[in-house]
Amino acid sequence: MLPRYAIYYPIHFIGIFLTFMCIGAMCIYCRNGGKKEDNPSRKFLAITHGVSLLFIMVGGMGLMKATGASADGFPGWIMLKLGIWLIVGMSSMIIYKKPNLSTIWFIIFSLLGILAGLTAKFKSFDGYLNYFN
């Protein structure tokens, strides 16, 4: 039988990849002058975005349980990641509200994804600094 980590890790990453693919598709569509109402893939992107966020949360919570990170509540780095995923979850609304800023949204959401990854890798700012010592 596979350990829990081996089950939840791919679920988490599939969700991350699908989420950012949806964000990229929405940004490119808006950058090319498309409007929310005219997007023929709007329903597909919305469903995929929502399901992928569910995968991120299920996988992430499973990883917390598998690694014991949730034994004493949520550490600060997990709270930061939850905040990042909340903002990423609002991305479709944000992109479609201001489509003229889609290039900037693309960069901002990419940077949020990098921040989420670094947060998971290093768990704290001190861990990040100590990595280079």
Contact map, one row per residue, 1 for C-alpha under 8 A:
1110000000000000000000000000000000000000000000000000000000000000000000000000000000000000000000000000000000000000000000000000000000000
1111011000000000000000000000000000000000000000000000000000000000000000000000000000000000000000000000000000000000000000000000000000000
1111111000000000000000000000000000000000000000000000000000000000000000000000000000000000000000000000000000000000000000000000000000000
0111111100000000000000000000000000000000000000000000000000000110010000000000000000000000000000000000000000000000000000000000000000000
0011111110000000000000000000000000000000000000000000000000000110011000000000000000000000000000000000000000000000000000000000000000000
0111111111000000000000000000000000000000000000000000000000000000000000000000000000000000000000000000000000000000000000000000000000000
0111111111100000000000000000000000000000000000000000000000000000000000000000000000000000000000000000000000000000000000000000000000000
0001111111110000000000000000000000000000000000000000000001110110000000000000000000000000000000000000000000000000000000000000000000000
0000111111111000000000000000000000000000000000000000000000110010000000000000000000000000000000000000000000000000000000000000000000000
0000011111111100000000000000000000000000000000000000000000100000000000000000000000000000000000000000000000000000000000000000000000000
0000001111111110000000000000000000000000000000000000001101100000000000000000000000000000000000000000000000000000000000000000000000000
0000000111111111000000000000000000000000000000000000001111110000000000000000000000000000000000000000000000000000000000000000000000000
0000000011111111100000000000000000000000000000000000000100100000000000000000000000000000000000000000000000000000000000000000000000000
0000000001111111110000000000000000000000000000000001001100000000000000000000000000000000000000000000000000000000000000000000000000000
0000000000111111111000000000000000000000000000000011111100000000000000000000000000000000000000000000000000000000000000000000000000000
0000000000011111111100000000000000000000000000000001100100000000000000000000000000000000000000000000000000000000000000000000000000000
0000000000001111111110000000000000000000000000000000000000000000000000000000000000000000000000000000000000000000000000000000000000000
0000000000000111111111000000000000000000000000011001000000000000000000000000000000000000000000000000000000000000000000000000000000000
0000000000000011111111100000000000000000000000011001100000000000000000000000000000000000000000000000000000000000000000000000000000000
0000000000000001111111110000000000000000000000000000000000000000000000000000000000000000000000000000000000000100000000000000000000000
0000000000000000111111111000000000000000000000000000000000000000000000000000000000000000000000000000000000000000000000000000000000000
0000000000000000011111111100000000000000000010011000000000000000000000000000000000000000000000000000000000000000000000000000000000000
0000000000000000001111111110000000000000000000001000000000000000000000000000000000000000001100000000000001001000000000000000000000000
0000000000000000000111111111000000000000000000000000000000000000000000000000000000000000000000000000000001000000000000000000000000000
0000000000000000000011111111100000000000000000000000000000000000000000000000000000000000000000000000000000000000000000000000000000000
0000000000000000000001111111110000000000000010000000000000000000000000000000000000000000000100110000000000000000000000000000000000000
0000000000000000000000111111111000000000000000000000000000000000000000000000000000000000000000100010011011000000000000000000000000000
0000000000000000000000011111111100000000000000000000000000000000000000000000000000000000000000000000011000000000000000000000000000000
0000000000000000000000001111111111100010000000000000000000000000000000000000000000000000000000000000000000000000000000000000000000000
0000000000000000000000000111111111110000000000000000000000000000000000000000000000000000000000110011010000000000000000000000000000000
0000000000000000000000000011111111000000000000000000000000000000000000000000000000000000000000000011111000000000000000000000000000000
0000000000000000000000000001111111000000000000000000000000000000000000000000000000000000000000000000000000000000000000000000000000000
0000000000000000000000000000111111100000000000000000000000000000000000000000000000000000000000000010000000000000000000000000000000000
0000000000000000000000000000111111110110000000000000000000000000000000000000000000000000000000000000000000000000000000000000000000000
0000000000000000000000000000110011111110000000000000000000000000000000000000000000000000000000010010000000000000000000000000000000000
0000000000000000000000000000010001111110010000000000000000000000000000000000000000000000000000010000000000000000000000000000000000000
0000000000000000000000000000000000111110010000000000000000000000000000000000000000000000000000000000000000000000000000000000000000000
0000000000000000000000000000000001111111000000000000000000000000000000000000000000000000000000000000000000000000000000000000000000000
0000000000000000000000000000100001111111110000000000000000000000000000000000000000000000000000000000000000000000000000000000000000000
0000000000000000000000000000000000000111111000000000000000000000000000000000000000000000000000000000000000000000000000000000000000000
0000000000000000000000000000000000000011111110000000000000000000000000000000000000000000000000000000000000000000000000000000000000000
0000000000000000000000000000000000011011111111000000000000000000000000000000000000000000000000000000000000000000000000000000000000000
0000000000000000000000000000000000000001111111100000000000000000000000000000000000000000000000000000000000000000000000000000000000000
0000000000000000000000000000000000000000111111110000000000000000000000000000000000000000000000000000000000000000000000000000000000000
0000000000000000000001000100000000000000111111111000000000000000000000000000000000000000000000000000000000000000000000000000000000000
0000000000000000000000000000000000000000011111111100000000000000000000000000000000000000000100000000000000000000000000000000000000000
0000000000000000000000000000000000000000001111111110000000000000000000000000000000000000000000000000000000000000000000000000000000000
0000000000000000011001000000000000000000000111111111000000000000000000000000000000000000000000000000000000000000000000000000000000000
0000000000000000011001100000000000000000000011111111100000000000000000000000000000000000100000000000000000000000000000000000000000000
0000000000000000000000000000000000000000000001111111110000000000000000000000000000000000100000000000000000000000000000000000000000000
0000000000000010000000000000000000000000000000111111111000000000000000000000000000000000000000000000000000000000000000000000000000000
0000000000000111011000000000000000000000000000011111111100000000000000000000000000000000000000000000000000000000000000000000000000000
0000000000000011001000000000000000000000000000001111111110000000000000000000000000001000100000000000000000000000000000000000000000000
0000000000000010000000000000000000000000000000000111111111000000000000000000000000000000000000000000000000000000000000000000000000000
0000000000110110000000000000000000000000000000000011111111100000000000000000000000000000000000000000000000000000000000000000000000000
0000000000111111000000000000000000000000000000000001111111110000000000000000000000000000000000000000000000000000000000000000000000000
0000000000010000000000000000000000000000000000000000111111111000000000000000000000000000000000000000000000000000000000000000000000000
0000000100110000000000000000000000000000000000000000011111111100000000000000000000000000000000000000000000000000000000000000000000000
0000000111111000000000000000000000000000000000000000001111111110000000000000000000000000000000000000000000000000000000000000000000000
0000000110010000000000000000000000000000000000000000000111111111000000000000000000000000000000000000000000000000000000000000000000000
0000000000000000000000000000000000000000000000000000000011111111100000000000000000000000000000000000000000000000000000000000000000000
0001100100000000000000000000000000000000000000000000000001111111110000000000000000000000000000000000000000000000000000000000000000000
0001100110000000000000000000000000000000000000000000000000111111111000000000000000000000000000000000000000000000000000000000000000000
0000000000000000000000000000000000000000000000000000000000011111111111000000000000000000000000000000000000000000000000000000000000000
0000000000000000000000000000000000000000000000000000000000001111111111100000000000000000000000000000000000000000000000000000000000000
0001100000000000000000000000000000000000000000000000000000000111111110000000000000000000000000000000000000000000000000000000000000000
0000100000000000000000000000000000000000000000000000000000000011111110000000000000000000000000000000000000000000000000000000000000000
0000000000000000000000000000000000000000000000000000000000000001111111100000000000000000000000000000000000000000000000000000000000000
0000000000000000000000000000000000000000000000000000000000000001111111111110000000000000000000000000000000000000000000000000000000000
0000000000000000000000000000000000000000000000000000000000000001100111111110000000000000000000000000000000000000000000000000000000000
0000000000000000000000000000000000000000000000000000000000000000100111111000000000000000000000000000000000000000000000000000000000000
0000000000000000000000000000000000000000000000000000000000000000000011111110000000000000000000000000000000000000000000000000000000000
0000000000000000000000000000000000000000000000000000000000000000000011111110000000000000000000000000000000000000000000000000000000000
0000000000000000000000000000000000000000000000000000000000000000000011011111011000000000000000000000000000000000000000000000000000000
0000000000000000000000000000000000000000000000000000000000000000000011011111111000000000000000000000000000000000000000000000000000000
0000000000000000000000000000000000000000000000000000000000000000000000000111111100000000000000000000000000000000000000000000000000000
0000000000000000000000000000000000000000000000000000000000000000000000000011111110000000000000000000000000000000000000110011000000000
0000000000000000000000000000000000000000000000000000000000000000000000000111111111000000000000000000000000000000000000010000000000000
0000000000000000000000000000000000000000000000000000000000000000000000000111111111100000000000000000000000000000000000000000000000000
0000000000000000000000000000000000000000000000000000000000000000000000000001111111110000000000000000000000000000000100100000000000000
0000000000000000000000000000000000000000000000000000000000000000000000000000111111111000000000000000000000000000000100110000000000000
0000000000000000000000000000000000000000000000000000000000000000000000000000011111111100000000000000000000000000000000000000000000000
0000000000000000000000000000000000000000000000000000000000000000000000000000001111111110000000000000000000000000000000000000000000000
0000000000000000000000000000000000000000000000000000000000000000000000000000000111111111000000000000000000000001100100000000000000000
0000000000000000000000000000000000000000000000000000100000000000000000000000000011111111100000000000000000000000000000000000000000000
0000000000000000000000000000000000000000000000000000000000000000000000000000000001111111110000000000000000000000000000000000000000000
0000000000000000000000000000000000000000000000000000000000000000000000000000000000111111111000000000000000000000000000000000000000000
0000000000000000000000000000000000000000000000000000000000000000000000000000000000011111111000000000000000001001000000000000000000000
0000000000000000000000000000000000000000000000001100100000000000000000000000000000001111111100000000000000000000000000000000000000000
0000000000000000000000000000000000000000000000000000000000000000000000000000000000000111111111000000000000000000000000000000000000000
0000000000000000000000100000000000000000000000000000000000000000000000000000000000000011111111100000000000001000000000000000000000000
0000000000000000000000100100000000000000000001000000000000000000000000000000000000000000111111110000000000000000000000000000000000000
0000000000000000000000000000000000000000000000000000000000000000000000000000000000000000011111111000000000000000000000000000000000000
0000000000000000000000000000000000000000000000000000000000000000000000000000000000000000011111111100000000000000000000000000000000000
0000000000000000000000000110010000000000000000000000000000000000000000000000000000000000001111111110110010000000000000000000000000000
0000000000000000000000000100010000110000000000000000000000000000000000000000000000000000000111111110000000000000000000000000000000000
0000000000000000000000000000000000000000000000000000000000000000000000000000000000000000000011111110000000000000000000000000000000000
0000000000000000000000000000000000000000000000000000000000000000000000000000000000000000000001111111110000000000000000000000000000000
0000000000000000000000000010011010100000000000000000000000000000000000000000000000000000000000111111110000000000000000000000000000000
0000000000000000000000000000011000000000000000000000000000000000000000000000000000000000000000000111111000000000000000000000000000000
0000000000000000000000000000001000000000000000000000000000000000000000000000000000000000000000100111111110000000000000000000000000000
0000000000000000000000000011011000000000000000000000000000000000000000000000000000000000000000100111111111000000000000000000000000000
0000000000000000000000000011001000000000000000000000000000000000000000000000000000000000000000000001111111100000000000000000000000000
0000000000000000000000000000000000000000000000000000000000000000000000000000000000000000000000000000111111110000000000000000000000000
0000000000000000000000000010000000000000000000000000000000000000000000000000000000000000000000100000111111111000000000000000000000000
0000000000000000000000110010000000000000000000000000000000000000000000000000000000000000000000000000011111111100000000000000000000000
0000000000000000000000000000000000000000000000000000000000000000000000000000000000000000000000000000001111111110000000000000000000000
0000000000000000000000000000000000000000000000000000000000000000000000000000000000000000000000000000000111111111000000000000000000000
0000000000000000000000100000000000000000000000000000000000000000000000000000000000000001001000000000000011111111100000000000000000000
0000000000000000000100000000000000000000000000000000000000000000000000000000000000000000000000000000000001111111110000000000000000000
0000000000000000000000000000000000000000000000000000000000000000000000000000000000000000000000000000000000111111111000000000000000000
0000000000000000000000000000000000000000000000000000000000000000000000000000000000010001000000000000000000011111111100000000000000000
0000000000000000000000000000000000000000000000000000000000000000000000000000000000010000000000000000000000001111111110000000000000000
0000000000000000000000000000000000000000000000000000000000000000000000000000000000000000000000000000000000000111111111000000000000000
0000000000000000000000000000000000000000000000000000000000000000000000000000000000000000000000000000000000000011111111100000000000000
0000000000000000000000000000000000000000000000000000000000000000000000000000000110010000000000000000000000000001111111110000000000000
0000000000000000000000000000000000000000000000000000000000000000000000000000000000000000000000000000000000000000111111111000000000000
0000000000000000000000000000000000000000000000000000000000000000000000000000000000000000000000000000000000000000011111111110000000000
0000000000000000000000000000000000000000000000000000000000000000000000000000100110000000000000000000000000000000001111111111000000000
0000000000000000000000000000000000000000000000000000000000000000000000000000110010000000000000000000000000000000000111111110000000000
0000000000000000000000000000000000000000000000000000000000000000000000000000000000000000000000000000000000000000000011111110000000000
0000000000000000000000000000000000000000000000000000000000000000000000000000000000000000000000000000000000000000000001111111101100000
0000000000000000000000000000000000000000000000000000000000000000000000000000100000000000000000000000000000000000000001111111101100000
0000000000000000000000000000000000000000000000000000000000000000000000000000100000000000000000000000000000000000000000100111111100000
0000000000000000000000000000000000000000000000000000000000000000000000000000000000000000000000000000000000000000000000000111111110000
0000000000000000000000000000000000000000000000000000000000000000000000000000000000000000000000000000000000000000000000000001111111000
0000000000000000000000000000000000000000000000000000000000000000000000000000000000000000000000000000000000000000000000000111111111100
0000000000000000000000000000000000000000000000000000000000000000000000000000000000000000000000000000000000000000000000000111111111110
0000000000000000000000000000000000000000000000000000000000000000000000000000000000000000000000000000000000000000000000000000111111111
0000000000000000000000000000000000000000000000000000000000000000000000000000000000000000000000000000000000000000000000000000011111111
0000000000000000000000000000000000000000000000000000000000000000000000000000000000000000000000000000000000000000000000000000001111111
0000000000000000000000000000000000000000000000000000000000000000000000000000000000000000000000000000000000000000000000000000000111111
0000000000000000000000000000000000000000000000000000000000000000000000000000000000000000000000000000000000000000000000000000000011111
